[in-house]
Amino acid sequence: TANMAQLSYEQLIQESLRLRNNGEFLQSEEALKTALPLANETNEVSFLLAMVIAFQERFIEAISILDAALEIYPSDMQLILGKARVLSFQGFYRGSI
């Protein structure tokens, strides 16, 4: 893993996806948390961060991230569907959308 602090936002997102795809969820989470303050708009990084946290079965934390992002971007379909996905991971299909 490259030194995260030296990477641009785009590089951090790409690195986080590479790490996530390799099953390295904690390292992916670190890259996304480093990218978050660099983002002009936080909807993309919030979605990715919530998903990588949900993959670690930290569902309450993931929902909290998505809810905070939805307060800023209430009509963002990626965030809405991401929340539904996390809820479905927990078996809450009826209330997920």
C-alpha positions as CSV (number, residue, x, y, z in Angstrom):
1,T,0.0,0.0,0.0
2,A,1.3,3.4,-0.9
3,N,1.7,6.1,1.6
4,M,-2.0,7.3,1.8
5,A,-1.2,10.9,2.8
6,Q,0.7,11.4,-0.5
7,L,-2.1,10.3,-2.8
8,S,-4.7,12.5,-4.5
9,Y,-8.4,11.9,-4.0
10,E,-8.8,10.0,-7.2
11,Q,-5.8,7.8,-6.4
12,L,-7.2,7.1,-2.9
13,I,-10.5,6.0,-4.4
14,Q,-8.8,3.7,-6.8
15,E,-6.5,2.3,-4.1
16,S,-9.5,1.8,-1.8
17,L,-11.3,-0.2,-4.6
18,R,-8.2,-2.3,-5.3
19,L,-7.9,-3.1,-1.6
20,R,-11.6,-3.8,-1.2
21,N,-11.6,-6.1,-4.2
22,N,-8.7,-8.0,-2.6
23,G,-10.7,-8.4,0.6
24,E,-8.5,-5.9,2.5
25,F,-11.4,-4.1,4.1
26,L,-9.6,-2.3,6.9
27,Q,-7.0,-0.9,4.5
28,S,-9.7,0.1,2.1
29,E,-11.5,1.9,4.9
30,E,-8.3,3.7,5.8
31,A,-7.9,5.0,2.2
32,L,-11.5,6.2,2.1
33,K,-11.2,8.0,5.5
34,T,-8.1,9.7,4.1
35,A,-10.0,10.7,0.9
36,L,-13.0,12.0,2.8
37,P,-11.6,15.5,3.7
38,L,-10.2,15.9,0.1
39,A,-13.6,15.3,-1.5
40,N,-15.4,18.3,-3.1
41,E,-18.7,16.3,-2.8
42,T,-18.8,13.6,-0.2
43,N,-21.5,11.4,-1.6
44,E,-19.2,9.0,-3.6
45,V,-16.7,8.5,-0.8
46,S,-19.4,8.2,1.8
47,F,-21.1,5.4,-0.2
48,L,-17.9,3.5,-0.7
49,L,-16.9,3.9,3.0
50,A,-20.3,2.7,4.2
51,M,-20.1,-0.3,1.9
52,V,-16.6,-1.3,3.0
53,I,-17.7,-1.0,6.7
54,A,-20.9,-3.0,6.0
55,F,-18.7,-5.7,4.4
56,Q,-17.1,-5.9,7.9
57,E,-20.6,-6.4,9.4
58,R,-20.5,-3.0,11.1
59,F,-24.0,-2.3,9.9
60,I,-25.0,0.4,12.4
61,E,-21.9,2.4,11.6
62,A,-22.5,2.0,7.9
63,I,-26.1,3.2,8.2
64,S,-25.0,6.2,10.2
65,I,-22.6,7.2,7.4
66,L,-25.3,6.8,4.8
67,D,-27.8,8.7,6.8
68,A,-25.4,11.6,7.3
69,A,-24.7,11.7,3.6
70,L,-28.4,11.5,2.8
71,E,-29.0,14.6,4.9
72,I,-26.7,16.5,2.4
73,Y,-27.7,14.5,-0.7
74,P,-31.3,13.4,-0.1
75,S,-32.0,12.3,-3.7
76,D,-28.7,10.5,-4.4
77,M,-29.8,7.1,-5.7
78,Q,-26.5,5.5,-4.9
79,L,-26.8,6.5,-1.3
80,I,-30.5,5.4,-1.1
81,L,-29.8,2.1,-2.7
82,G,-26.7,1.7,-0.5
83,K,-28.7,2.1,2.6
84,A,-31.3,-0.4,1.3
85,R,-28.4,-2.8,0.6
86,V,-27.0,-2.5,4.1
87,L,-30.5,-3.0,5.6
88,S,-30.9,-6.1,3.4
89,F,-27.6,-7.5,4.7
90,Q,-29.3,-7.5,8.1
91,G,-32.5,-9.1,6.8
92,F,-34.6,-5.9,6.8
93,Y,-36.1,-6.3,3.3
94,R,-39.5,-4.8,3.9
95,G,-38.2,-1.5,5.3
96,S,-35.1,-1.2,3.1
97,I,-36.5,1.1,0.5
